[in-house]
Amino acid sequence: MYIALSIILIVNLVSYSLMGVDKKRAQQGQYRISEKTLWTWTICGGALGSFLGMNAFRHKTKHTHFKIGVPVILLLQVVGFLFFVQ
């Protein structure tokens, strides 16, 4: 259980960081992180990190598929986690 929680924590930290890095790159006109990469980390357990990163950095908040998709995935991940824990 400790290992699983550690992995989830790391995935969420990466997801959060990717939102910040992509926002900074967007502001500086640099090469961006692909949406495919952002979605991959979100779907693979990093929805909380993506959600927090979106709001902290105000990034991807105007994109409907992120604004709706990330919270839906987060809800599914929380339900799945609670089901797994019990």
N, C-alpha and C positions, 0 to 999 in steps of 0.2 A: 504494500500500500504506500509506503514511504517513497519508493522509487516512482510509482505512478504519479503521485502528487508532485514530485520533483520535476518530472518530465512535463506535466501540465504547466507548472510554474515557468519553466524555461521557455516553452512554446508561447505562452502568453507574454513573457518579456520580449521575445523576438517580435511577436506581432505588434506590440506597442511601439517598439523601437522602429520597426519598418514604417509605420505611419509617420513617425517623426522625421525619419530620414527622407522619405518620399516628399513630405511637405517642404523640407528645407531645400531639396533638390529642385522642386517645382518653383520655389521662390527665386532660386539662383539660375534658373534656366539650364540646369544640368540634366544628364541622362537620368531618367526616372525608373523607379521600381515598377515592374509590370503589374497590372491589376490581377493577372493570373497568379502571380507570386503572393500578393496580398490575400487573395481568396484562398489559396492553398493553405497558408498559415492559419487563416481564420477557421477554415473547415476542419483542419487537423488538430483542433483543440484550443486554438488561440482567439476565440471569439471575444472573450472578456478583454484581452489585451487590445484587440482591434477596436472594440467599442470604446474603451477608455482612451486609446490613442486618437481615434477620430474626434472625440470631444475635447481632449486636452490640446490638440494641435489644430483643431478646427479644419480637419482634412477629410475630404470625401463626404462631407455632411450634406452637400447639395446634390449628390448623386443618389437618385432614388433607389437603385439596386443595392447600394451600400447602406443607405439610411434605413431601409426596411430589412434587407437581407441579413445584415450582421446581428441585429437584435433577435431575429427569428432563429438564427443559428445558435446564438447565445442561449436562448430559452431552451432549445433542444438539447444543448450540451449540459445545461444545469439539470434538466429533467433526467437525462441519461446518467449523469453523475449521481444524483440522488437515488435513482433506481439501482445503480451499481453498488452504492454504499449500503443499502438495506438488504 
